[in-house]
Amino acid sequence: EMEEEQRSSLKAVSERLAKDAKEQIAAYRVELENLREARVTSARAKEAEKTERVLADLKETFMKQADHEMKILADGADDEERYALKQVSDEIARFQALKATEITTNARAHRAE
């Protein structure tokens, strides 16, 4: 009878330990899953941060490029204006030379008469 009680008691203790172990394992699994999710979330946050940095760098690069191109366009406009003014100036000089030649020719013709 004593052995029966001991066996019964041992069986109860064994069942309780097994139950506790299963509950602990389940709790560890939940904790492990939470840690994995936290790691994934952290990795995603880091990835998002990297992406944001890359986008900010790209935006800065594009803005610099746009500023550079606007400066080139402005300089080009200045160059075009200078070129147009030079063309007008050259045209005036040709016209003046032509008129001077015409006046000289007319003066010679008058003298010859």
Secondary structure, DSSP 8 states (H G I E B T S, - for coil): -HHHHHHHHHHHHHHHHHHHHHHHHHHHHHHHHHHHHHHHHHHHHHHHHHHHHHHHHHHHHHHHHHHHHHHHHHHHHHHHHHHHHHHHHHHHHHHHHHHHHHHHHHHHHHHH-
